Amino acid sequence: MSKVAIVTDSTTNLPREYMEKYVIRVAHATIHWEDDILTDGIDIQPQEFYERLETAKKMPTTSQATPKAFQEVYEELAAQGYDILTVVISSKLSGTVNSAEQAKAALPDANIEVVDSLTGSMGAGWPIIKAAEAAAQGANLAKCKAIVEEGLKHTGIFLMADTLEFLHRGGRIGGAERFLGTALNFKPIMEIVDGAFEGLERVRTHSKALTRLAELVEERIAGRKPVHLAALHANAAETAHKLLELAKAKVNPIKMLISDVTPAVGVHLGPGTAGLAFMAGFE
């Protein structure tokens, strides 16, 4: 019977408990900041990153996880007898999927499948966890891939940024561009649609924006069960807790968690960003 391991990139930022419970490995992105070259999630942690970002005179840049980073993970897992399912951040937000595919091509004898999630963070994380659970129960590579692909159809992500400055600087603003130049007291709400950021609404205050995020998730879920729910944040843990409680009351999740937005993503969103990622109606 084949064994299946899951590989993802560091932008997914799965909670450590899942990484330790299942065979899930990570290829890490890189952050370049003045003279520092930092491995995302290893050399720098989210809180330290965002605190530094708030006062930075020079913006950091990011590099996707390299083919070498994926290849090293693949080689280790293949040597242990694993088939490998790779699930990465949207190709419309990063070139990470190309790195994963190049590493796959370099190891023709390994059994590797690569999935472009067309989302990110826990939008990809929930289907990964579902596939990892199945793998632990003996599901083969084809079954695990099918679980991820179907699970992704049941996910969504909504985000509220404190400012669009960072998305604009990083060139990732996409469909949220229409919010540029709006009054500073408005909070922009965005959704990941077809793999990219799309501007939805402008809400006048922070508290109203949190309420609206929870409402939008309830609207998208539309009564589907079961619900898996994650609150996401960029050095805004208190906001994430409030947001999770608001959404929990509306959609009654069977699983919920709070996840940091990793530095490799947070450099484009900025400190104070918060959001919700869900998977709903997928058994």
Stockholm file with secondary structure:
# STOCKHOLM 1.0

chainA/1-283         MSKVAIVTDSTTNLPREYMEKYVIRVAHATIHWEDDILTDGIDIQPQEFYERLETAKKMPTTSQATPKAFQEVYEELAAQGYDILTVVISSKLSGTVNSAEQAKAALPDANIEVVDSLTGSMGAGWPIIKAAEAAAQGANLAKCKAIVEEGLKHTGIFLMADTLEFLHRGGRIGGAERFLGTALNFKPIMEIVDGAFEGLERVRTHSKALTRLAELVEERIAGRKPVHLAALHANAAETAHKLLELAKAKVNPIKMLISDVTPAVGVHLGPGTAGLAFMAGFE
#=GR chainA/1-283 SS CCEEEEEEETTSCCCHHHHHHTTEEEECCEEEETTEEEEBTTTBCHHHHHHHHHTCSSCCEEECCCHHHHHHHHHHHHHTTEEEEEEESCTTTCSHHHHHHHHHHTCTTSCEEEEECSSCHHHHHHHHHHHHHHHHTTCCHHHHHHHHHHHHTTEEEEEECSCSHHHHHHTCCTBGGGGTTCCTTCEEEEEEETTEEEEEEEESSHHHHHHHHHHHHHHHHTTCSSEEEEEEESSCHHHHHHHHHHHHHHHCCSEEEEEECCHHHHHHHCTTCEEEEEEESCC
#=GC SS_cons         CCEEEEEEETTSCCCHHHHHHTTEEEECCEEEETTEEEEBTTTBCHHHHHHHHHTCSSCCEEECCCHHHHHHHHHHHHHTTEEEEEEESCTTTCSHHHHHHHHHHTCTTSCEEEEECSSCHHHHHHHHHHHHHHHHTTCCHHHHHHHHHHHHTTEEEEEECSCSHHHHHHTCCTBGGGGTTCCTTCEEEEEEETTEEEEEEEESSHHHHHHHHHHHHHHHHTTCSSEEEEEEESSCHHHHHHHHHHHHHHHCCSEEEEEECCHHHHHHHCTTCEEEEEEESCC
//
